Amino acid sequence: MAKKGQVFQQYTDDFKLEAVKDYIEGSSSYEVVAKKLEIRNSTY
């Protein structure tokens, strides 16, 4: 659940597509892709 005052990041479709392609092509792991594209994530 969102906390009061929490701000959500919005990503463009092109940005999302780049991230998915990097992951699916096997060139990077999920964690590496997230760090490379500076995607905030609670799993790393």
mmCIF entry with sequence, helices, sheets and N, C-alpha, C, O atoms, coordinates in Angstrom:
data_MODEL
# 
_entry.id   MODEL 
# 
_entity.id                         1 
_entity.type                       polymer 
_entity.pdbx_number_of_molecules   1 
# 
_entity_poly.entity_id                      1 
_entity_poly.type                           'polypeptide(L)' 
_entity_poly.nstd_linkage                   no 
_entity_poly.nstd_monomer                   no 
_entity_poly.pdbx_seq_one_letter_code       MAKKGQVFQQYTDDFKLEAVKDYIEGSSSYEVVAKKLEIRNSTY 
_entity_poly.pdbx_seq_one_letter_code_can   MAKKGQVFQQYTDDFKLEAVKDYIEGSSSYEVVAKKLEIRNSTY 
_entity_poly.pdbx_strand_id                 A 
# 
loop_
_entity_poly_seq.entity_id 
_entity_poly_seq.num 
_entity_poly_seq.mon_id 
_entity_poly_seq.hetero 
1 1  MET n 
1 2  ALA n 
1 3  LYS n 
1 4  LYS n 
1 5  GLY n 
1 6  GLN n 
1 7  VAL n 
1 8  PHE n 
1 9  GLN n 
1 10 GLN n 
1 11 TYR n 
1 12 THR n 
1 13 ASP n 
1 14 ASP n 
1 15 PHE n 
1 16 LYS n 
1 17 LEU n 
1 18 GLU n 
1 19 ALA n 
1 20 VAL n 
1 21 LYS n 
1 22 ASP n 
1 23 TYR n 
1 24 ILE n 
1 25 GLU n 
1 26 GLY n 
1 27 SER n 
1 28 SER n 
1 29 SER n 
1 30 TYR n 
1 31 GLU n 
1 32 VAL n 
1 33 VAL n 
1 34 ALA n 
1 35 LYS n 
1 36 LYS n 
1 37 LEU n 
1 38 GLU n 
1 39 ILE n 
1 40 ARG n 
1 41 ASN n 
1 42 SER n 
1 43 THR n 
1 44 TYR n 
# 
_struct_asym.id          A 
_struct_asym.entity_id   1 
# 
loop_
_struct_conf.conf_type_id 
_struct_conf.id 
_struct_conf.pdbx_PDB_helix_id 
_struct_conf.beg_label_comp_id 
_struct_conf.beg_label_asym_id 
_struct_conf.beg_label_seq_id 
_struct_conf.pdbx_beg_PDB_ins_code 
_struct_conf.end_label_comp_id 
_struct_conf.end_label_asym_id 
_struct_conf.end_label_seq_id 
_struct_conf.pdbx_end_PDB_ins_code 
_struct_conf.beg_auth_comp_id 
_struct_conf.beg_auth_asym_id 
_struct_conf.beg_auth_seq_id 
_struct_conf.end_auth_comp_id 
_struct_conf.end_auth_asym_id 
_struct_conf.end_auth_seq_id 
_struct_conf.pdbx_PDB_helix_class 
_struct_conf.details 
_struct_conf.pdbx_PDB_helix_length 
HELX_P HELX_P1 AA1 ASP A 13 ? ILE A 24 ? ASP A 13 ILE A 24 1 ? 12 
HELX_P HELX_P2 AA2 TYR A 30 ? LYS A 36 ? TYR A 30 LYS A 36 1 ? 7  
# 
_struct_conf_type.id          HELX_P 
_struct_conf_type.criteria    ? 
_struct_conf_type.reference   ? 
# 
loop_
_atom_site.group_PDB 
_atom_site.id 
_atom_site.type_symbol 
_atom_site.label_atom_id 
_atom_site.label_alt_id 
_atom_site.label_comp_id 
_atom_site.label_asym_id 
_atom_site.label_entity_id 
_atom_site.label_seq_id 
_atom_site.pdbx_PDB_ins_code 
_atom_site.Cartn_x 
_atom_site.Cartn_y 
_atom_site.Cartn_z 
_atom_site.occupancy 
_atom_site.B_iso_or_equiv 
_atom_site.pdbx_formal_charge 
_atom_site.auth_seq_id 
_atom_site.auth_comp_id 
_atom_site.auth_asym_id 
_atom_site.auth_atom_id 
_atom_site.pdbx_PDB_model_num 
ATOM 1   N N  . MET A 1 1  ? 0.839  -1.172  0.000   1.00 0.00 ? 1  MET A N  1 
ATOM 2   C CA . MET A 1 1  ? 0.000  0.000   0.000   1.00 0.00 ? 1  MET A CA 1 
ATOM 3   C C  . MET A 1 1  ? 0.887  1.239   0.000   1.00 0.00 ? 1  MET A C  1 
ATOM 4   O O  . MET A 1 1  ? 1.928  1.282   0.657   1.00 0.00 ? 1  MET A O  1 
ATOM 5   N N  . ALA A 1 2  ? 0.458  2.225   -0.738  1.00 0.00 ? 2  ALA A N  1 
ATOM 6   C CA . ALA A 1 2  ? 1.221  3.465   -0.833  1.00 0.00 ? 2  ALA A CA 1 
ATOM 7   C C  . ALA A 1 2  ? 1.140  4.239   0.480   1.00 0.00 ? 2  ALA A C  1 
ATOM 8   O O  . ALA A 1 2  ? 0.120  4.243   1.169   1.00 0.00 ? 2  ALA A O  1 
ATOM 9   N N  . LYS A 1 3  ? 2.246  4.885   0.793   1.00 0.00 ? 3  LYS A N  1 
ATOM 10  C CA . LYS A 1 3  ? 2.285  5.727   1.987   1.00 0.00 ? 3  LYS A CA 1 
ATOM 11  C C  . LYS A 1 3  ? 1.881  7.149   1.615   1.00 0.00 ? 3  LYS A C  1 
ATOM 12  O O  . LYS A 1 3  ? 2.054  7.573   0.473   1.00 0.00 ? 3  LYS A O  1 
ATOM 13  N N  . LYS A 1 4  ? 1.360  7.854   2.554   1.00 0.00 ? 4  LYS A N  1 
ATOM 14  C CA . LYS A 1 4  ? 0.944  9.232   2.312   1.00 0.00 ? 4  LYS A CA 1 
ATOM 15  C C  . LYS A 1 4  ? 2.138  10.074  1.865   1.00 0.00 ? 4  LYS A C  1 
ATOM 16  O O  . LYS A 1 4  ? 3.184  10.084  2.514   1.00 0.00 ? 4  LYS A O  1 
ATOM 17  N N  . GLY A 1 5  ? 1.964  10.770  0.759   1.00 0.00 ? 5  GLY A N  1 
ATOM 18  C CA . GLY A 1 5  ? 3.027  11.619  0.243   1.00 0.00 ? 5  GLY A CA 1 
ATOM 19  C C  . GLY A 1 5  ? 4.023  10.900  -0.653  1.00 0.00 ? 5  GLY A C  1 
ATOM 20  O O  . GLY A 1 5  ? 4.959  11.519  -1.158  1.00 0.00 ? 5  GLY A O  1 
ATOM 21  N N  . GLN A 1 6  ? 3.833  9.599   -0.856  1.00 0.00 ? 6  GLN A N  1 
ATOM 22  C CA . GLN A 1 6  ? 4.749  8.827   -1.677  1.00 0.00 ? 6  GLN A CA 1 
ATOM 23  C C  . GLN A 1 6  ? 4.623  9.257   -3.141  1.00 0.00 ? 6  GLN A C  1 
ATOM 24  O O  . GLN A 1 6  ? 3.518  9.471   -3.640  1.00 0.00 ? 6  GLN A O  1 
ATOM 25  N N  . VAL A 1 7  ? 5.757  9.380   -3.815  1.00 0.00 ? 7  VAL A N  1 
ATOM 26  C CA . VAL A 1 7  ? 5.781  9.781   -5.215  1.00 0.00 ? 7  VAL A CA 1 
ATOM 27  C C  . VAL A 1 7  ? 6.181  8.580   -6.046  1.00 0.00 ? 7  VAL A C  1 
ATOM 28  O O  . VAL A 1 7  ? 7.148  7.887   -5.729  1.00 0.00 ? 7  VAL A O  1 
ATOM 29  N N  . PHE A 1 8  ? 5.433  8.336   -7.110  1.00 0.00 ? 8  PHE A N  1 
ATOM 30  C CA . PHE A 1 8  ? 5.704  7.197   -7.980  1.00 0.00 ? 8  PHE A CA 1 
ATOM 31  C C  . PHE A 1 8  ? 6.419  7.659   -9.241  1.00 0.00 ? 8  PHE A C  1 
ATOM 32  O O  . PHE A 1 8  ? 6.080  8.687   -9.827  1.00 0.00 ? 8  PHE A O  1 
ATOM 33  N N  . GLN A 1 9  ? 7.411  6.879   -9.644  1.00 0.00 ? 9  GLN A N  1 
ATOM 34  C CA . GLN A 1 9  ? 8.150  7.168   -10.867 1.00 0.00 ? 9  GLN A CA 1 
ATOM 35  C C  . GLN A 1 9  ? 7.346  6.633   -12.048 1.00 0.00 ? 9  GLN A C  1 
ATOM 36  O O  . GLN A 1 9  ? 6.804  5.530   -11.983 1.00 0.00 ? 9  GLN A O  1 
ATOM 37  N N  . GLN A 1 10 ? 7.269  7.409   -13.124 1.00 0.00 ? 10 GLN A N  1 
ATOM 38  C CA . GLN A 1 10 ? 6.600  6.952   -14.332 1.00 0.00 ? 10 GLN A CA 1 
ATOM 39  C C  . GLN A 1 10 ? 7.639  6.812   -15.425 1.00 0.00 ? 10 GLN A C  1 
ATOM 40  O O  . GLN A 1 10 ? 8.482  7.690   -15.608 1.00 0.00 ? 10 GLN A O  1 
ATOM 41  N N  . TYR A 1 11 ? 7.576  5.701   -16.154 1.00 0.00 ? 11 TYR A N  1 
ATOM 42  C CA . TYR A 1 11 ? 8.537  5.412   -17.208 1.00 0.00 ? 11 TYR A CA 1 
ATOM 43  C C  . TYR A 1 11 ? 7.825  5.379   -18.557 1.00 0.00 ? 11 TYR A C  1 
ATOM 44  O O  . TYR A 1 11 ? 6.677  4.945   -18.650 1.00 0.00 ? 11 TYR A O  1 
ATOM 45  N N  . THR A 1 12 ? 8.514  5.840   -19.602 1.00 0.00 ? 12 THR A N  1 
ATOM 46  C CA . THR A 1 12 ? 7.938  5.822   -20.941 1.00 0.00 ? 12 THR A CA 1 
ATOM 47  C C  . THR A 1 12 ? 7.898  4.387   -21.465 1.00 0.00 ? 12 THR A C  1 
ATOM 48  O O  . THR A 1 12 ? 8.589  3.504   -20.957 1.00 0.00 ? 12 THR A O  1 
ATOM 49  N N  . ASP A 1 13 ? 7.086  4.178   -22.477 1.00 0.00 ? 13 ASP A N  1 
ATOM 50  C CA . ASP A 1 13 ? 7.011  2.847   -23.084 1.00 0.00 ? 13 ASP A CA 1 
ATOM 51  C C  . ASP A 1 13 ? 8.354  2.445   -23.692 1.00 0.00 ? 13 ASP A C  1 
ATOM 52  O O  . ASP A 1 13 ? 8.739  1.278   -23.614 1.00 0.00 ? 13 ASP A O  1 
ATOM 53  N N  . ASP A 1 14 ? 9.068  3.392   -24.294 1.00 0.00 ? 14 ASP A N  1 
ATOM 54  C CA . ASP A 1 14 ? 10.381 3.101   -24.873 1.00 0.00 ? 14 ASP A CA 1 
ATOM 55  C C  . ASP A 1 14 ? 11.375 2.671   -23.798 1.00 0.00 ? 14 ASP A C  1 
ATOM 56  O O  . ASP A 1 14 ? 12.167 1.752   -24.009 1.00 0.00 ? 14 ASP A O  1 
ATOM 57  N N  . PHE A 1 15 ? 11.330 3.326   -22.665 1.00 0.00 ? 15 PHE A N  1 
ATOM 58  C CA . PHE A 1 15 ? 12.207 2.989   -21.548 1.00 0.00 ? 15 PHE A CA 1 
ATOM 59  C C  . PHE A 1 15 ? 11.926 1.568   -21.061 1.00 0.00 ? 15 PHE A C  1 
ATOM 60  O O  . PHE A 1 15 ? 12.848 0.788   -20.823 1.00 0.00 ? 15 PHE A O  1 
ATOM 61  N N  . LYS A 1 16 ? 10.646 1.243   -20.918 1.00 0.00 ? 16 LYS A N  1 
ATOM 62  C CA . LYS A 1 16 ? 10.244 -0.094  -20.467 1.00 0.00 ? 16 LYS A CA 1 
ATOM 63  C C  . LYS A 1 16 ? 10.677 -1.153  -21.469 1.00 0.00 ? 16 LYS A C  1 
ATOM 64  O O  . LYS A 1 16 ? 11.159 -2.220  -21.089 1.00 0.00 ? 16 LYS A O  1 
ATOM 65  N N  . LEU A 1 17 ? 10.500 -0.847  -22.762 1.00 0.00 ? 17 LEU A N  1 
ATOM 66  C CA . LEU A 1 17 ? 10.880 -1.790  -23.803 1.00 0.00 ? 17 LEU A CA 1 
ATOM 67  C C  . LEU A 1 17 ? 12.374 -2.067  -23.776 1.00 0.00 ? 17 LEU A C  1 
ATOM 68  O O  . LEU A 1 17 ? 12.795 -3.212  -23.944 1.00 0.00 ? 17 LEU A O  1 
ATOM 69  N N  . GLU A 1 18 ? 13.178 -1.039  -23.568 1.00 0.00 ? 18 GLU A N  1 
ATOM 70  C CA . GLU A 1 18 ? 14.632 -1.208  -23.474 1.00 0.00 ? 18 GLU A CA 1 
ATOM 71  C C  . GLU A 1 18 ? 14.988 -2.138  -22.315 1.00 0.00 ? 18 GLU A C  1 
ATOM 72  O O  . GLU A 1 18 ? 15.829 -3.026  -22.456 1.00 0.00 ? 18 GLU A O  1 
ATOM 73  N N  . ALA A 1 19 ? 14.344 -1.925  -21.177 1.00 0.00 ? 19 ALA A N  1 
ATOM 74  C CA . ALA A 1 19 ? 14.627 -2.757  -20.005 1.00 0.00 ? 19 ALA A CA 1 
ATOM 75  C C  . ALA A 1 19 ? 14.247 -4.211  -20.263 1.00 0.00 ? 19 ALA A C  1 
ATOM 76  O O  . ALA A 1 19 ? 15.002 -5.121  -19.921 1.00 0.00 ? 19 ALA A O  1 
ATOM 77  N N  . VAL A 1 20 ? 13.097 -4.429  -20.856 1.00 0.00 ? 20 VAL A N  1 
ATOM 78  C CA . VAL A 1 20 ? 12.640 -5.801  -21.133 1.00 0.00 ? 20 VAL A CA 1 
ATOM 79  C C  . VAL A 1 20 ? 13.555 -6.475  -22.145 1.00 0.00 ? 20 VAL A C  1 
ATOM 80  O O  . VAL A 1 20 ? 13.895 -7.647  -21.984 1.00 0.00 ? 20 VAL A O  1 
ATOM 81  N N  . LYS A 1 21 ? 13.959 -5.752  -23.189 1.00 0.00 ? 21 LYS A N  1 
ATOM 82  C CA . LYS A 1 21 ? 14.859 -6.328  -24.197 1.00 0.00 ? 21 LYS A CA 1 
ATOM 83  C C  . LYS A 1 21 ? 16.185 -6.729  -23.569 1.00 0.00 ? 21 LYS A C  1 
ATOM 84  O O  . LYS A 1 21 ? 16.690 -7.819  -23.837 1.00 0.00 ? 21 LYS A O  1 
ATOM 85  N N  . ASP A 1 22 ? 16.755 -5.860  -22.735 1.00 0.00 ? 22 ASP A N  1 
ATOM 86  C CA . ASP A 1 22 ? 18.023 -6.185  -22.064 1.00 0.00 ? 22 ASP A CA 1 
ATOM 87  C C  . ASP A 1 22 ? 17.888 -7.469  -21.254 1.00 0.00 ? 22 ASP A C  1 
ATOM 88  O O  . ASP A 1 22 ? 18.783 -8.314  -21.263 1.00 0.00 ? 22 ASP A O  1 
ATOM 89  N N  . TYR A 1 23 ? 16.791 -7.606  -20.572 1.00 0.00 ? 23 TYR A N  1 
ATOM 90  C CA . TYR A 1 23 ? 16.587 -8.779  -19.716 1.00 0.00 ? 23 TYR A CA 1 
ATOM 91  C C  . TYR A 1 23 ? 16.343 -10.040 -20.539 1.00 0.00 ? 23 TYR A C  1 
ATOM 92  O O  . TYR A 1 23 ? 16.951 -11.078 -20.278 1.00 0.00 ? 23 TYR A O  1 
ATOM 93  N N  . ILE A 1 24 ? 15.458 -9.957  -21.532 1.00 0.00 ? 24 ILE A N  1 
ATOM 94  C CA . ILE A 1 24 ? 15.096 -11.138 -22.328 1.00 0.00 ? 24 ILE A CA 1 
ATOM 95  C C  . ILE A 1 24 ? 16.264 -11.631 -23.171 1.00 0.00 ? 24 ILE A C  1 
ATOM 96  O O  . ILE A 1 24 ? 16.454 -12.838 -23.318 1.00 0.00 ? 24 ILE A O  1 
ATOM 97  N N  . GLU A 1 25 ? 17.045 -10.715 -23.724 1.00 0.00 ? 25 GLU A N  1 
ATOM 98  C CA . GLU A 1 25 ? 18.184 -11.106 -24.547 1.00 0.00 ? 25 GLU A CA 1 
ATOM 99  C C  . GLU A 1 25 ? 19.268 -11.794 -23.729 1.00 0.00 ? 25 GLU A C  1 
ATOM 100 O O  . GLU A 1 25 ? 20.218 -12.342 -24.286 1.00 0.00 ? 25 GLU A O  1 
ATOM 101 N N  . GLY A 1 26 ? 19.127 -11.764 -22.430 1.00 0.00 ? 26 GLY A N  1 
ATOM 102 C CA . GLY A 1 26 ? 20.070 -12.469 -21.573 1.00 0.00 ? 26 GLY A CA 1 
ATOM 103 C C  . GLY A 1 26 ? 21.376 -11.746 -21.363 1.00 0.00 ? 26 GLY A C  1 
ATOM 104 O O  . GLY A 1 26 ? 22.312 -12.306 -20.792 1.00 0.00 ? 26 GLY A O  1 
ATOM 105 N N  . SER A 1 27 ? 21.455 -10.502 -21.819 1.00 0.00 ? 27 SER A N  1 
ATOM 106 C CA . SER A 1 27 ? 22.703 -9.778  -21.665 1.00 0.00 ? 27 SER A CA 1 
ATOM 107 C C  . SER A 1 27 ? 22.917 -9.314  -20.223 1.00 0.00 ? 27 SER A C  1 
ATOM 108 O O  . SER A 1 27 ? 24.040 -9.014  -19.817 1.00 0.00 ? 27 SER A O  1 
ATOM 109 N N  . SER A 1 28 ? 21.830 -9.261  -19.460 1.00 0.00 ? 28 SER A N  1 
ATOM 110 C CA . SER A 1 28 ? 21.937 -8.796  -18.080 1.00 0.00 ? 28 SER A CA 1 
ATOM 111 C C  . SER A 1 28 ? 20.876 -9.449  -17.208 1.00 0.00 ? 28 SER A C  1 
ATOM 112 O O  . SER A 1 28 ? 19.822 -9.863  -17.691 1.00 0.00 ? 28 SER A O  1 
ATOM 113 N N  . SER A 1 29 ? 21.169 -9.534  -15.927 1.00 0.00 ? 29 SER A N  1 
ATOM 114 C CA . SER A 1 29 ? 20.183 -10.044 -14.977 1.00 0.00 ? 29 SER A CA 1 
ATOM 115 C C  . SER A 1 29 ? 19.209 -8.923  -14.630 1.00 0.00 ? 29 SER A C  1 
ATOM 116 O O  . SER A 1 29 ? 19.440 -7.761  -14.963 1.00 0.00 ? 29 SER A O  1 
ATOM 117 N N  . TYR A 1 30 ? 18.131 -9.278  -13.965 1.00 0.00 ? 30 TYR A N  1 
ATOM 118 C CA . TYR A 1 30 ? 17.127 -8.292  -13.548 1.00 0.00 ? 30 TYR A CA 1 
ATOM 119 C C  . TYR A 1 30 ? 17.779 -7.200  -12.710 1.00 0.00 ? 30 TYR A C  1 
ATOM 120 O O  . TYR A 1 30 ? 17.519 -6.014  -12.913 1.00 0.00 ? 30 TYR A O  1 
ATOM 121 N N  . GLU A 1 31 ? 18.614 -7.601  -11.781 1.00 0.00 ? 31 GLU A N  1 
ATOM 122 C CA . GLU A 1 31 ? 19.256 -6.633  -10.887 1.00 0.00 ? 31 GLU A CA 1 
ATOM 123 C C  . GLU A 1 31 ? 20.178 -5.694  -11.658 1.00 0.00 ? 31 GLU A C  1 
ATOM 124 O O  . GLU A 1 31 ? 20.188 -4.489  -11.404 1.00 0.00 ? 31 GLU A O  1 
ATOM 125 N N  . VAL A 1 32 ? 20.946 -6.232  -12.591 1.00 0.00 ? 32 VAL A N  1 
ATOM 126 C CA . VAL A 1 32 ? 21.883 -5.422  -13.375 1.00 0.00 ? 32 VAL A CA 1 
ATOM 127 C C  . VAL A 1 32 ? 21.115 -4.436  -14.258 1.00 0.00 ? 32 VAL A C  1 
ATOM 128 O O  . VAL A 1 32 ? 21.496 -3.270  -14.365 1.00 0.00 ? 32 VAL A O  1 
ATOM 129 N N  . VAL A 1 33 ? 20.033 -4.903  -14.889 1.00 0.00 ? 33 VAL A N  1 
ATOM 130 C CA . VAL A 1 33 ? 19.216 -4.022  -15.728 1.00 0.00 ? 33 VAL A CA 1 
ATOM 131 C C  . VAL A 1 33 ? 18.641 -2.891  -14.879 1.00 0.00 ? 33 VAL A C  1 
ATOM 132 O O  . VAL A 1 33 ? 18.674 -1.731  -15.291 1.00 0.00 ? 33 VAL A O  1 
ATOM 133 N N  . ALA A 1 34 ? 18.121 -3.214  -13.713 1.00 0.00 ? 34 ALA A N  1 
ATOM 134 C CA . ALA A 1 34 ? 17.526 -2.204  -12.840 1.00 0.00 ? 34 ALA A CA 1 
ATOM 135 C C  . ALA A 1 34 ? 18.563 -1.164  -12.420 1.00 0.00 ? 34 ALA A C  1 
ATOM 136 O O  . ALA A 1 34 ? 18.274 0.032   -12.412 1.00 0.00 ? 34 ALA A O  1 
ATOM 137 N N  . LYS A 1 35 ? 19.747 -1.608  -12.078 1.00 0.00 ? 35 LYS A N  1 
ATOM 138 C CA . LYS A 1 35 ? 20.798 -0.662  -11.673 1.00 0.00 ? 35 LYS A CA 1 
ATOM 139 C C  . LYS A 1 35 ? 21.263 0.185   -12.852 1.00 0.00 ? 35 LYS A C  1 
ATOM 140 O O  . LYS A 1 35 ? 21.464 1.392   -12.712 1.00 0.00 ? 35 LYS A O  1 
ATOM 141 N N  . LYS A 1 36 ? 21.433 -0.445  -14.012 1.00 0.00 ? 36 LYS A N  1 
ATOM 142 C CA . LYS A 1 36 ? 21.888 0.259   -15.207 1.00 0.00 ? 36 LYS A CA 1 
ATOM 143 C C  . LYS A 1 36 ? 20.921 1.383   -15.584 1.00 0.00 ? 36 LYS A C  1 
ATOM 144 O O  . LYS A 1 36 ? 21.343 2.482   -15.940 1.00 0.00 ? 36 LYS A O  1 
ATOM 145 N N  . LEU A 1 37 ? 19.637 1.099   -15.502 1.00 0.00 ? 37 LEU A N  1 
ATOM 146 C CA . LEU A 1 37 ? 18.629 2.073   -15.907 1.00 0.00 ? 37 LEU A CA 1 
ATOM 147 C C  . LEU A 1 37 ? 18.138 2.930   -14.735 1.00 0.00 ? 37 LEU A C  1 
ATOM 148 O O  . LEU A 1 37 ? 17.210 3.726   -14.870 1.00 0.00 ? 37 LEU A O  1 
ATOM 149 N N  . GLU A 1 38 ? 18.779 2.745   -13.598 1.00 0.00 ? 38 GLU A N  1 
ATOM 150 C CA . GLU A 1 38 ? 18.456 3.498   -12.379 1.00 0.00 ? 38 GLU A CA 1 
ATOM 151 C C  . GLU A 1 38 ? 16.973 3.382   -12.002 1.00 0.00 ? 38 GLU A C  1 
ATOM 152 O O  . GLU A 1 38 ? 16.303 4.369   -11.701 1.00 0.00 ? 38 GLU A O  1 
ATOM 153 N N  . ILE A 1 39 ? 16.496 2.145   -12.031 1.00 0.00 ? 39 ILE A N  1 
ATOM 154 C CA . ILE A 1 39 ? 15.128 1.857   -11.639 1.00 0.00 ? 39 ILE A CA 1 
ATOM 155 C C  . ILE A 1 39 ? 15.152 1.543   -10.151 1.00 0.00 ? 39 ILE A C  1 
ATOM 156 O O  . ILE A 1 39 ? 15.834 0.618   -9.710  1.00 0.00 ? 39 ILE A O  1 
ATOM 157 N N  . ARG A 1 40 ? 14.408 2.315   -9.394  1.00 0.00 ? 40 ARG A N  1 
ATOM 158 C CA . ARG A 1 40 ? 14.347 2.046   -7.950  1.00 0.00 ? 40 ARG A CA 1 
ATOM 159 C C  . ARG A 1 40 ? 13.610 0.745   -7.730  1.00 0.00 ? 40 ARG A C  1 
ATOM 160 O O  . ARG A 1 40 ? 12.562 0.492   -8.326  1.00 0.00 ? 40 ARG A O  1 
ATOM 161 N N  . ASN A 1 41 ? 14.176 -0.074  -6.864  1.00 0.00 ? 41 ASN A N  1 
ATOM 162 C CA . ASN A 1 41 ? 13.590 -1.379  -6.621  1.00 0.00 ? 41 ASN A CA 1 
ATOM 163 C C  . ASN A 1 41 ? 13.930 -1.813  -5.201  1.00 0.00 ? 41 ASN A C  1 
ATOM 164 O O  . ASN A 1 41 ? 15.048 -1.602  -4.729  1.00 0.00 ? 41 ASN A O  1 
ATOM 165 N N  . SER A 1 42 ? 12.988 -2.402  -4.543  1.00 0.00 ? 42 SER A N  1 
ATOM 166 C CA . SER A 1 42 ? 13.204 -2.820  -3.154  1.00 0.00 ? 42 SER A CA 1 
ATOM 167 C C  . SER A 1 42 ? 13.973 -4.129  -3.053  1.00 0.00 ? 42 SER A C  1 
ATOM 168 O O  . SER A 1 42 ? 14.330 -4.540  -1.949  1.00 0.00 ? 42 SER A O  1 
ATOM 169 N N  . THR A 1 43 ? 14.242 -4.804  -4.189  1.00 0.00 ? 43 THR A N  1 
ATOM 170 C CA . THR A 1 43 ? 14.911 -6.097  -4.131  1.00 0.00 ? 43 THR A CA 1 
ATOM 171 C C  . THR A 1 43 ? 16.425 -6.001  -4.239  1.00 0.00 ? 43 THR A C  1 
ATOM 172 O O  . THR A 1 43 ? 17.108 -7.023  -4.171  1.00 0.00 ? 43 THR A O  1 
ATOM 173 N N  . TYR A 1 44 ? 16.965 -4.803  -4.406  1.00 0.00 ? 44 TYR A N  1 
ATOM 174 C CA . TYR A 1 44 ? 18.423 -4.682  -4.419  1.00 0.00 ? 44 TYR A CA 1 
ATOM 175 C C  . TYR A 1 44 ? 18.865 -3.519  -3.589  1.00 0.00 ? 44 TYR A C  1 
ATOM 176 O O  . TYR A 1 44 ? 20.064 -3.259  -3.480  1.00 0.00 ? 44 TYR A O  1 
# 
